[in-house]
Amino acid sequence: MNFSNSTTDKTERLKDENTLADQWESIDWTQVEKEVNRLQTRIAKATVKGDKNKVKRLQYLLTHSFYAKAYSVKKVTSNKGKNTSGIDKKLWSTPSSKMKAVLALTDKNYRAKPLRRVFIEKKGKNKKRPLGIPVMYDRAMQTLYALALEPIAETTGDHISFGFRKGRSAKDACEQIFNVLARECSPTWILEGDIKGCFDNINHDWLRENIPMDKRIMKQFLKSGFIYEGNLFPTDIGSPQGGAISSIYANMTLDGLEKLIQDKYHRNSKGKIENHYRAKSKVNLVRYADDFIITAKTKEIAEELKDVVSQFLATRGLTLSEEKTLITHIDMGFDFLGWTFRKFKGKLIIKPSKNSIKTLVRKFATIILKQGKATSQSELIRRLNQIIRGWSNYHRHVVASQAFSHINNTLYILLQQWAKHRHPNKNTWWRLNKYWHEKNGKPWLFMSGEYNLINLRRINIIRHPNLQISKNPFLHEAYFIKRKMKLKSLFAARNG
């Protein structure tokens, strides 16, 4: 009798699982995105009008919408962290578990679980960066509320902020810096800003008072605590990196710096904003997430700006790093977002930074000489091409031909060492003929079968198109669609 009941229960559960899986797989994702975007656009329009009550109603509508919940679950189950679990070790890997999550997402009695604390290596540094990994349910909740907060952040955000924003990228920040510094009459002094532990030190009271979202839910996100080596620690400050909504919190915390600078340095005696190229102080801000640079006409103004920024950050619980916040002349050059900006005889040249090149070469050496000793040529080509494609796409809009050529030469030397390790008793000519071949009239390609290593010398340099920084992706959708198509066509032409 008990066996029969157990079998019946299993059959019922199986039916329920299949039903949920069918429901998930039958979702029209085009319709989902359309409905979510429609509500986000309404939130952005209400924000422009200053109708706070309508904004709240629309945010509630979005966070309780089936479409938004489904979209949030899809995002957390299709990004890079989909296979990384929180403290509960749970993953949503099956269609039925994803549909079950959609139906379970609710703000009623919501209580966030502690984060799982891990440490990752900082790029090019010996230090480690702390990450807080929420459980899948909390990730979906953060993504859901981020959907409702993003239109407000985009509408009220600084025009010169480019990090973690829809339709914007580091390349747009690079072009903005070029526009500010390339002229003969451009400013010559640069304040390179570095905020000490931005994500980890944001003041919670400031966030609660200034971020327009459900305060009870926000408190759960901020005060969840974290577990490290089996111990529970409180989170009294900061919004941990790893949270889906943390980047929006960080951006909104730093928004307002542009207006502060405009009011202090760009307003004339009649209270009007002067053109930032003609302003006497030549102060211009460009920010990417928590990294920023501010230009100035003189070193004295740059030093004054450092105090202005420090006071602005202090109200938000943040401070500038004294070691990394520098004041530099443009003729000496400065590094920002992996590029070096420097003027030579009055002409601004932007190149991949030395640190960026060193990091790439180090990665190639690890893959080829350490990890690739027993790797087949075709697998080695696949791994190297993946890295080359990503790195070259990031840098191919600046003066990078010399860097590409240097990296190509370095790759050739590393691959020669790899071939020598595999065939220590063969001469150089034999190894060259085995691994380097001709294809479509192009000689000496490192190739296996139909696949060959990308030759960086043949990558064309094409200028990245300027972004109209006043455009909002929720209010000027047609502009961003058209721009996305233009970028795709440029990318296709480059690869062609």
C-alpha positions as CSV (number, residue, x, y, z in Angstrom):
1,M,0.0,0.0,0.0
2,N,2.8,2.4,1.0
3,F,4.7,1.4,-2.2
4,S,1.7,2.2,-4.3
5,N,1.2,5.7,-2.7
6,S,4.9,6.4,-3.2
7,T,4.7,5.5,-6.9
8,T,1.6,7.6,-7.3
9,D,3.4,10.6,-5.7
10,K,6.4,10.2,-8.0
11,T,4.1,10.1,-11.0
12,E,2.3,13.2,-10.0
13,R,5.6,15.0,-9.3
14,L,6.8,14.0,-12.7
15,K,3.7,15.3,-14.4
16,D,4.1,18.6,-12.5
17,E,7.7,18.8,-13.6
18,N,6.8,18.2,-17.2
19,T,4.0,20.8,-17.1
20,L,6.3,23.4,-15.6
21,A,9.0,22.6,-18.3
22,D,6.4,23.0,-21.1
23,Q,5.2,26.3,-19.6
24,W,8.8,27.6,-19.6
25,E,9.6,26.5,-23.1
26,S,6.4,28.0,-24.5
27,I,7.2,31.5,-23.2
28,D,7.4,34.1,-26.1
29,W,10.6,35.9,-25.2
30,T,10.1,38.6,-27.8
31,Q,6.8,39.5,-26.2
32,V,8.4,39.3,-22.8
33,E,11.2,41.8,-23.7
34,K,8.6,44.1,-25.5
35,E,6.4,44.2,-22.4
36,V,9.3,44.8,-20.0
37,N,10.7,47.6,-22.2
38,R,7.2,49.2,-22.5
39,L,6.9,49.5,-18.7
40,Q,10.5,50.7,-18.4
41,T,9.8,53.4,-21.0
42,R,6.8,54.6,-19.1
43,I,8.9,54.8,-15.9
44,A,11.5,56.9,-17.8
45,K,8.9,59.3,-19.1
46,A,7.3,59.7,-15.7
47,T,10.8,60.4,-14.3
48,V,11.3,63.1,-16.9
49,K,8.0,64.7,-15.8
50,G,9.0,64.5,-12.2
51,D,5.9,62.5,-11.3
52,K,7.2,60.5,-8.3
53,N,3.9,58.9,-7.4
54,K,3.5,57.6,-11.0
55,V,7.0,56.3,-11.0
56,K,6.3,54.3,-7.8
57,R,3.1,52.9,-9.2
58,L,4.8,51.8,-12.4
59,Q,7.8,50.3,-10.5
60,Y,5.3,48.2,-8.5
61,L,3.6,47.2,-11.7
62,L,6.8,46.1,-13.2
63,T,8.2,44.2,-10.2
64,H,4.9,42.3,-9.9
65,S,4.6,41.5,-13.6
66,F,4.9,37.9,-14.8
67,Y,6.9,39.1,-17.8
68,A,9.5,40.9,-15.7
69,K,9.8,37.9,-13.4
70,A,10.3,35.6,-16.3
71,Y,12.9,37.9,-17.9
72,S,14.8,38.2,-14.5
73,V,15.0,34.4,-14.2
74,K,16.2,34.1,-17.7
75,K,18.9,36.6,-17.2
76,V,20.3,34.9,-14.1
77,T,20.2,31.5,-15.7
78,S,21.9,32.5,-19.0
79,N,24.7,34.8,-17.8
80,K,28.3,33.8,-16.9
81,G,27.4,33.1,-13.2
82,K,24.6,30.6,-14.0
83,N,26.7,27.7,-12.8
84,T,27.9,29.5,-9.6
85,S,25.8,28.8,-6.6
86,G,25.3,30.8,-3.4
87,I,25.4,29.4,0.1
88,D,22.4,27.1,-0.5
89,K,24.3,25.3,-3.4
90,K,21.2,25.5,-5.6
91,L,21.2,26.1,-9.3
92,W,18.3,26.6,-11.7
93,S,19.5,24.4,-14.5
94,T,16.3,22.7,-15.8
95,P,13.2,24.3,-17.5
96,S,10.9,23.2,-14.7
97,S,13.2,24.7,-12.0
98,K,13.2,28.0,-13.9
99,M,9.4,28.1,-14.3
100,K,9.1,27.2,-10.6
101,A,11.3,30.2,-9.7
102,V,9.2,32.6,-11.8
103,L,6.1,31.5,-10.0
104,A,7.9,31.8,-6.6
105,L,9.3,35.3,-7.0
106,T,7.5,37.6,-4.6
107,D,8.2,40.5,-2.3
108,K,5.8,39.1,0.4
109,N,7.8,38.1,3.5
110,Y,11.0,38.4,1.4
111,R,14.2,37.8,3.3
112,A,17.5,37.7,1.6
113,K,20.0,35.0,2.5
114,P,23.6,35.8,3.3
115,L,26.1,36.1,0.5
116,R,28.9,33.6,-0.2
117,R,32.2,35.6,0.1
118,V,34.9,34.7,-2.4
119,F,38.1,36.5,-3.4
120,I,39.3,37.0,-7.0
121,E,42.6,38.3,-8.4
122,K,42.8,41.9,-9.4
123,K,44.0,42.5,-12.9
124,G,47.8,42.9,-12.9
125,K,47.9,43.1,-9.1
126,N,48.8,40.8,-6.3
127,K,45.8,42.0,-4.3
128,K,42.5,40.2,-4.3
129,R,39.0,41.7,-4.7
130,P,36.1,40.5,-2.5
131,L,33.0,39.2,-4.3
132,G,29.6,38.5,-2.6
133,I,27.6,35.8,-4.4
134,P,23.9,35.7,-3.7
135,V,21.8,32.6,-3.9
136,M,19.8,32.2,-7.2
137,Y,16.6,33.5,-5.7
138,D,18.2,36.7,-4.4
139,R,19.9,37.2,-7.8
140,A,16.6,37.0,-9.5
141,M,15.0,39.4,-7.0
142,Q,17.9,41.9,-7.5
143,T,17.6,41.6,-11.3
144,L,13.8,42.2,-11.1
145,Y,14.2,45.4,-9.0
146,A,17.1,46.5,-11.2
147,L,14.7,46.4,-14.2
148,A,12.5,48.9,-12.3
149,L,15.4,51.1,-11.2
150,E,17.4,51.2,-14.4
151,P,15.1,53.6,-16.3
152,I,15.3,56.1,-13.5
153,A,19.1,55.8,-13.3
154,E,19.4,56.3,-17.1
155,T,17.1,59.4,-17.0
156,T,18.7,61.1,-14.0
157,G,22.3,59.9,-14.5
158,D,25.3,62.0,-15.6
159,H,25.7,62.3,-19.3
160,I,29.4,61.6,-19.1
161,S,29.0,58.3,-17.2
162,F,29.7,55.3,-19.4
163,G,30.1,52.2,-17.2
164,F,27.4,49.6,-16.6
165,R,24.9,51.5,-18.7
166,K,22.6,50.4,-21.5
167,G,24.0,51.2,-25.0
168,R,27.3,52.6,-23.6
169,S,30.8,51.2,-23.4
170,A,34.4,51.9,-22.6
171,K,35.0,52.8,-26.2
172,D,32.4,55.6,-25.9
173,A,34.3,56.9,-22.8
174,C,37.5,56.8,-24.9
175,E,35.9,58.8,-27.7
176,Q,34.6,61.4,-25.2
177,I,38.1,61.9,-23.8
178,F,39.4,62.3,-27.4
179,N,36.8,65.0,-28.0
180,V,37.8,66.8,-24.9
181,L,41.6,66.6,-25.3
182,A,42.4,66.5,-29.0
183,R,42.1,70.2,-29.8
184,E,45.0,72.6,-29.7
185,C,43.1,74.7,-27.1
186,S,42.2,71.6,-25.0
187,P,43.1,71.4,-21.3
188,T,46.5,70.1,-20.4
189,W,46.2,68.9,-16.8
190,I,44.4,65.6,-15.8
191,L,43.1,64.5,-12.4
192,E,43.1,60.7,-12.4
193,G,40.6,59.7,-9.8
194,D,40.6,56.4,-7.9
195,I,37.9,55.7,-5.3
196,K,39.0,53.5,-2.5
197,G,36.8,50.4,-2.4
198,C,33.8,52.1,-4.0
199,F,31.3,49.1,-3.9
200,D,32.4,48.1,-0.4
201,N,32.1,51.5,1.3
202,I,28.9,53.2,0.0
203,N,26.9,54.6,2.9
204,H,23.6,52.7,3.4
205,D,21.8,55.7,4.9
206,W,22.6,57.8,1.8
207,L,21.3,55.0,-0.5
208,R,18.1,54.7,1.5
209,E,17.5,58.4,1.3
210,N,18.4,58.9,-2.4
211,I,17.6,55.7,-4.3
212,P,13.9,55.6,-5.4
213,M,12.9,52.0,-4.8
214,D,11.1,49.8,-2.2
215,K,13.1,50.6,1.0
216,R,12.2,47.2,2.7
217,I,13.5,45.3,-0.3
218,M,16.6,47.5,-0.5
219,K,17.3,46.8,3.2
220,Q,17.2,43.1,2.5
221,F,19.7,43.5,-0.4
222,L,22.1,45.7,1.7
223,K,21.9,44.0,5.1
224,S,22.0,40.3,4.1
225,G,25.5,39.8,5.5
226,F,28.0,37.3,4.1
227,I,29.4,33.9,5.1
228,Y,33.2,33.4,5.0
229,E,35.0,30.3,6.3
230,G,31.8,29.2,8.0
231,N,31.2,32.4,9.9
232,L,28.5,35.0,9.4
233,F,29.6,38.7,9.1
234,P,27.3,41.7,8.9
235,T,27.2,44.1,5.9
236,D,26.9,47.5,7.5
237,I,28.3,49.5,4.6
238,G,28.6,48.9,0.8
239,S,26.8,47.1,-1.9
240,P,28.9,43.9,-2.6
241,Q,30.3,43.3,-6.1
242,G,28.5,40.3,-7.5
243,G,25.0,41.6,-6.9
244,A,22.9,42.3,-10.0
245,I,21.8,45.7,-8.7
246,S,25.1,46.8,-7.2
247,S,26.4,48.5,-10.4
248,I,23.2,50.7,-10.5
249,Y,23.6,51.6,-6.9
250,A,27.3,52.6,-7.5
251,N,26.4,54.7,-10.6
252,M,23.6,56.5,-8.9
253,T,25.8,57.2,-5.9
254,L,28.4,58.9,-8.1
255,D,25.8,60.7,-10.3
256,G,25.6,64.4,-9.5
257,L,29.4,65.0,-9.8
258,E,28.9,66.4,-13.3
259,K,26.3,68.9,-12.2
260,L,28.5,70.0,-9.3
261,I,31.4,70.7,-11.6
262,Q,29.2,72.5,-14.1
263,D,27.7,74.7,-11.4
264,K,31.2,75.6,-10.0
265,Y,33.2,76.0,-13.2
266,H,30.9,76.4,-16.2
267,R,28.2,78.8,-15.2
268,N,28.6,82.4,-16.3
269,S,27.5,85.5,-14.4
270,K,23.9,85.1,-15.7
271,G,23.7,81.5,-14.4
272,K,23.9,79.9,-17.8
273,I,26.1,76.8,-18.6
274,E,29.0,77.8,-20.9
275,N,30.3,75.4,-23.6
276,H,32.8,73.2,-21.8
277,Y,35.4,73.7,-24.5
278,R,35.2,77.5,-24.1
279,A,35.0,77.6,-20.3
280,K,38.0,79.4,-18.9
281,S,38.9,76.6,-16.4
282,K,38.5,73.8,-19.1
283,V,37.1,71.4,-16.5
284,N,35.6,68.3,-18.0
285,L,34.6,65.0,-16.3
286,V,34.6,61.5,-17.9
287,R,33.5,58.6,-15.8
288,Y,33.4,54.8,-16.3
289,A,31.7,53.2,-13.2
290,D,34.0,54.2,-10.3
291,D,37.0,55.2,-12.5
292,F,37.1,58.8,-13.7
293,I,39.3,61.6,-15.1
294,I,38.8,65.4,-14.8
295,T,40.6,67.8,-17.1
296,A,41.8,71.3,-16.0
297,K,43.6,74.3,-17.5
298,T,46.1,74.5,-14.7
299,K,47.6,72.3,-12.1
300,E,46.2,74.5,-9.4
301,I,42.6,74.0,-10.7
302,A,43.3,70.2,-10.8
303,E,44.3,70.3,-7.1
304,E,41.2,72.3,-6.3
305,L,39.1,69.7,-8.1
306,K,40.6,67.0,-6.0
307,D,39.2,68.7,-2.9
308,V,35.8,69.3,-4.6
309,V,35.5,65.6,-5.4
310,S,36.7,64.5,-1.9
311,Q,33.9,66.6,-0.3
312,F,31.3,65.2,-2.8
313,L,32.4,61.6,-2.0
314,A,32.5,62.1,1.8
315,T,28.7,62.6,2.0
316,R,28.3,59.1,0.3
317,G,30.8,57.4,2.6
318,L,33.6,57.3,0.0
319,T,37.1,58.5,-0.2
320,L,39.8,59.0,-2.9
321,S,42.9,56.8,-2.8
322,E,45.8,59.1,-2.0
323,E,48.3,56.7,-3.7
324,K,46.4,56.2,-6.9
325,T,44.8,59.6,-7.4
326,L,47.2,61.5,-9.6
327,I,47.6,64.9,-11.3
328,T,49.3,64.5,-14.7
329,H,50.2,66.7,-17.6
330,I,48.9,65.5,-20.9
331,D,52.5,65.5,-22.4
332,M,53.4,62.9,-19.8
333,G,50.3,60.9,-20.6
334,F,48.0,58.8,-18.4
335,D,46.4,55.4,-18.4
336,F,42.6,54.9,-18.4
337,L,40.5,51.8,-19.1
338,G,43.5,49.9,-20.7
339,W,44.6,52.8,-23.0
340,T,47.4,55.4,-22.7
341,F,46.4,58.9,-23.6
342,R,49.3,61.2,-24.4
343,K,50.1,64.2,-26.6
344,F,53.2,64.2,-28.9
345,K,54.0,67.6,-30.3
346,G,50.5,68.8,-29.7
347,K,48.8,65.7,-31.2
348,L,46.8,63.3,-29.0
349,I,47.7,59.7,-29.5
350,I,45.7,56.9,-27.8
351,K,47.4,53.5,-27.6
352,P,46.8,50.2,-25.8
353,S,48.6,50.6,-22.4
354,K,51.8,48.8,-21.6
355,N,50.1,47.0,-18.7
356,S,47.3,45.8,-21.0
357,I,49.9,44.4,-23.4
358,K,52.0,42.8,-20.6
359,T,48.9,41.1,-19.2
360,L,47.9,39.7,-22.6
361,V,51.4,38.4,-23.3
362,R,51.5,36.8,-19.9
363,K,48.2,35.1,-20.6
364,F,49.5,33.8,-23.9
365,A,52.7,32.4,-22.3
366,T,50.6,30.6,-19.7
367,I,48.3,29.0,-22.3
368,I,51.1,28.0,-24.8
369,L,54.0,27.1,-22.5
370,K,52.3,25.8,-19.3
371,Q,48.8,24.7,-20.1
372,G,49.4,23.9,-23.8
373,K,52.2,21.4,-23.7
374,A,50.0,18.4,-24.4
375,T,47.3,20.4,-26.2
376,S,46.6,19.7,-29.9
377,Q,47.3,22.5,-32.4
378,S,43.6,23.0,-33.3
379,E,42.6,23.4,-29.6
380,L,45.5,25.8,-29.1
381,I,44.3,27.9,-32.0
382,R,40.8,27.9,-30.7
383,R,41.8,29.1,-27.3
384,L,44.2,31.8,-28.6
385,N,41.8,33.1,-31.2
386,Q,39.2,33.6,-28.5
387,I,41.5,35.8,-26.6
388,I,42.9,37.6,-29.6
389,R,39.5,38.4,-31.0
390,G,38.3,39.9,-27.7
391,W,41.5,41.9,-27.1
392,S,41.8,43.2,-30.6
393,N,38.1,44.2,-30.8
394,Y,38.5,46.2,-27.7
395,H,41.6,48.1,-29.0
396,R,41.2,48.2,-32.7
397,H,39.6,51.7,-32.8
398,V,42.8,53.4,-31.3
399,V,46.4,53.6,-32.6
400,A,47.1,49.9,-32.1
401,S,48.9,48.7,-35.3
402,Q,52.3,48.8,-33.6
403,A,51.0,46.9,-30.5
404,F,49.3,44.3,-32.8
405,S,52.6,43.8,-34.6
406,H,54.5,43.4,-31.4
407,I,52.0,40.9,-30.0
408,N,52.1,39.0,-33.3
409,N,55.9,38.7,-33.1
410,T,55.7,37.6,-29.5
411,L,53.1,34.9,-30.4
412,Y,55.3,33.6,-33.1
413,I,58.2,33.2,-30.6
414,L,56.0,31.5,-28.1
415,L,54.6,29.1,-30.6
416,Q,58.1,28.2,-31.9
417,Q,59.0,27.3,-28.3
418,W,55.8,25.2,-28.1
419,A,56.7,23.4,-31.4
420,K,60.2,22.8,-30.2
421,H,58.9,21.2,-26.9
422,R,56.8,18.8,-28.9
423,H,59.5,17.9,-31.4
424,P,62.9,18.5,-29.7
425,N,64.8,16.3,-32.1
426,K,63.5,18.0,-35.3
427,N,65.1,21.1,-36.9
428,T,63.4,24.6,-37.1
429,W,62.6,24.2,-40.8
430,W,60.8,20.9,-40.2
431,R,58.7,22.4,-37.4
432,L,57.8,25.4,-39.5
433,N,56.6,23.2,-42.4
434,K,54.5,21.1,-40.0
435,Y,52.6,23.9,-38.2
436,W,52.8,26.9,-40.5
437,H,51.1,26.8,-43.9
438,E,49.8,28.9,-46.8
439,K,46.1,29.7,-47.1
440,N,44.4,31.9,-49.8
441,G,47.8,33.2,-50.9
442,K,48.7,34.2,-47.3
443,P,51.9,32.4,-46.3
444,W,53.2,31.3,-42.9
445,L,49.8,30.9,-41.1
446,F,49.8,28.8,-37.9
447,M,47.0,26.5,-38.9
448,S,45.5,23.1,-38.5
449,G,43.0,21.8,-41.1
450,E,40.8,24.8,-42.0
451,Y,41.4,26.8,-38.9
452,N,44.3,29.2,-38.5
453,L,45.5,31.6,-35.9
454,I,44.4,35.2,-36.4
455,N,47.1,37.4,-37.8
456,L,47.0,40.7,-35.8
457,R,48.9,42.5,-38.5
458,R,45.9,42.1,-40.8
459,I,43.4,43.7,-38.4
460,N,42.2,47.1,-39.7
461,I,41.9,50.1,-37.4
462,I,38.5,51.7,-37.7
463,R,37.3,54.7,-35.6
464,H,34.5,54.0,-33.1
465,P,31.5,56.3,-33.9
466,N,30.6,59.0,-31.5
467,L,27.7,58.6,-29.1
468,Q,25.2,61.4,-28.6
469,I,25.6,61.5,-24.8
470,S,22.2,63.2,-24.2
471,K,20.3,60.2,-25.7
472,N,18.4,57.9,-23.3
473,P,18.0,54.2,-24.4
474,F,14.4,54.1,-23.0
475,L,13.3,57.4,-24.6
476,H,15.3,57.3,-27.9
477,E,15.1,53.6,-28.7
478,A,15.3,54.2,-32.5
479,Y,18.6,56.0,-32.1
480,F,20.2,53.1,-30.2
481,I,18.8,50.4,-32.5
482,K,20.3,52.3,-35.5
483,R,23.6,52.8,-33.7
484,K,23.7,49.1,-32.8
485,M,23.2,48.2,-36.5
486,K,26.0,50.6,-37.5
487,L,28.4,49.1,-35.0
488,K,27.5,45.6,-36.2
489,S,28.2,46.6,-39.8
490,L,31.5,48.2,-38.8
491,F,32.5,45.0,-37.0
492,A,31.6,42.9,-40.0
493,A,33.6,45.2,-42.3
494,R,36.6,44.9,-39.9
495,N,36.4,41.1,-39.9
496,G,35.9,41.1,-43.6
